[in-house]
Amino acid sequence: FDAIDGDVEVQSTGTVNTAARGTYVLTYSATDTAGNEATATREVVVRSGAAHYFQTQYGWAAVDLGADADNDGVANLMEYAFGTDPNARASAPAATELQFTPNGVRFTAIVRDGDPALTVSPVVSADLVSGWSEAGLTETSAIQAGVPQGFRRRTWESPEAGKLFIRFRVIYE
């Protein structure tokens, strides 16, 4: 609004892609009949979290992330992280290897890579009830030959004696 001209046309530049994470800048400008210009800038941050991503990718609601869409015993998010189709029955991760070492356990899997919202972290324990921890767990570089694009072979090992159980926390935020 201009004191003399009243309403002044506002021009805007920039776009926001609500389907892609990122920071978008929108600029608004207006010029009155005397040539006076005003400009304002707005920064829009899109955080397409799990609910948005899985809604657009698979048609799921946020409550479905921990569910088992195909009733194969593996949670949807776990199947996504390990590169299988959460909607297809019996698509539990096949490219995994579990080895018992003299002191503990070693687990190798092909995991989705390049998704900054996805975190896959293992924890180990000496029993199934208590003591789950990342302490002493190491990740070693694994051979990447034959791994599909967008994935990475990861190997975790627990050198701590008696840590023979491993489970994974999969977080998408």
C-alpha positions in Angstrom: 0.0 0.0 0.0 1.3 3.4 -0.9 0.2 6.6 0.9 -0.5 8.4 -2.4 -1.1 5.7 -5.0 -3.1 3.4 -2.6 -2.8 -0.3 -3.6 0.3 -1.0 -5.6 0.8 -4.1 -7.7 3.3 -6.6 -6.1 5.6 -8.7 -8.2 7.0 -11.9 -6.8 9.9 -14.1 -7.8 11.0 -17.5 -6.7 9.1 -20.8 -6.2 8.7 -23.4 -3.4 8.7 -27.1 -4.1 6.8 -28.6 -1.2 7.8 -32.1 -2.3 11.5 -31.5 -1.9 13.5 -30.6 1.2 15.3 -27.3 1.0 15.4 -23.6 1.7 13.6 -21.5 -0.9 13.8 -17.7 -1.2 10.8 -15.6 -2.3 11.2 -12.0 -3.2 8.3 -9.5 -3.3 8.7 -6.0 -4.9 6.5 -3.1 -5.6 7.0 0.3 -7.3 4.7 3.3 -7.0 4.1 5.9 -9.8 6.9 8.1 -8.4 9.4 5.3 -8.9 9.9 4.4 -5.2 10.5 0.7 -4.8 10.0 -1.5 -1.8 11.4 -5.1 -1.6 10.8 -7.9 0.9 12.4 -11.3 1.1 10.9 -14.4 2.6 12.8 -17.7 3.3 10.7 -20.8 3.2 12.2 -24.0 4.7 10.6 -27.3 3.5 11.2 -30.2 5.8 9.5 -33.1 4.1 9.7 -35.5 6.9 8.7 -39.1 7.0 5.0 -38.4 6.9 5.2 -36.4 3.7 7.7 -38.6 2.0 5.9 -41.9 2.7 2.5 -40.3 1.9 3.7 -39.3 -1.6 5.9 -42.4 -2.2 3.7 -45.2 -0.9 0.4 -43.6 0.0 0.9 -44.2 3.8 -0.1 -42.2 6.8 2.5 -41.4 9.4 1.2 -44.1 11.6 2.0 -46.7 9.0 5.8 -46.2 9.2 6.2 -48.8 12.0 3.5 -50.9 10.6 3.9 -54.0 8.5 1.9 -53.2 5.3 2.4 -56.6 3.7 2.3 -58.8 6.9 5.7 -60.3 6.4 7.0 -59.6 9.9 9.2 -56.6 9.0 8.2 -53.0 9.7 7.7 -50.7 6.7 10.5 -48.3 7.5 12.9 -51.2 8.1 12.1 -52.6 4.6 12.5 -49.2 3.0 15.9 -48.7 4.8 17.2 -52.1 3.6 16.0 -51.5 0.0 13.0 -53.7 -0.3 9.4 -52.9 -1.2 7.4 -52.3 2.0 4.2 -53.1 0.1 5.4 -56.4 -1.4 5.0 -59.6 0.8 8.2 -61.5 1.6 10.5 -58.6 0.6 12.5 -58.7 3.8 16.1 -57.8 3.3 17.8 -60.6 1.5 21.3 -59.2 1.0 22.3 -59.6 4.7 25.0 -61.6 6.3 25.3 -62.4 10.0 28.5 -63.9 11.4 29.5 -64.9 14.9 33.1 -64.0 15.7 35.2 -65.2 18.6 34.1 -62.2 20.6 30.8 -61.1 19.3 28.7 -60.6 16.1 29.3 -59.1 12.6 26.4 -58.0 10.5 26.6 -56.9 6.8 23.7 -55.4 4.9 23.0 -53.3 1.9 21.3 -50.1 3.2 19.7 -47.2 1.4 22.2 -44.4 1.1 22.0 -40.7 0.2 18.7 -40.0 2.0 19.7 -37.4 4.7 16.5 -38.0 6.6 17.3 -41.8 7.1 19.4 -43.0 10.0 20.2 -46.7 10.4 22.1 -47.5 13.6 22.6 -50.8 15.2 22.8 -51.7 18.9 24.2 -54.9 20.5 23.5 -56.7 23.7 24.6 -59.8 25.6 20.9 -60.7 26.2 17.6 -59.8 24.6 16.3 -58.0 27.7 18.7 -55.3 28.7 22.0 -53.7 28.0 21.4 -52.6 24.4 24.2 -50.2 23.4 26.2 -48.8 20.6 29.3 -48.9 22.8 32.1 -50.9 21.3 30.3 -51.3 18.0 32.3 -50.4 15.0 31.4 -49.9 11.3 34.0 -51.1 8.8 34.2 -50.3 5.1 32.8 -53.1 3.0 33.4 -53.8 -0.7 30.8 -51.8 -2.7 31.0 -53.9 -6.0 27.5 -55.0 -7.1 25.6 -52.6 -4.9 22.8 -50.9 -6.7 22.9 -47.1 -7.1 21.4 -45.3 -4.1 22.6 -48.0 -1.7 25.7 -48.9 0.3 27.0 -52.1 1.8 27.7 -51.5 5.5 29.3 -53.9 8.0 29.0 -53.5 11.8 31.0 -55.5 14.3 30.9 -55.9 18.0 34.3 -57.0 19.2 33.0 -57.0 22.8 32.8 -60.5 24.3 29.3 -61.8 24.8 27.6 -59.2 22.6 25.8 -61.7 20.4 22.5 -60.0 19.7 22.1 -57.1 17.3 19.1 -55.0 16.4 18.6 -51.8 14.4 17.1 -48.4 15.1 15.7 -47.0 11.8 14.7 -43.3 12.0 13.3 -41.1 9.3 13.0 -37.5 10.1 
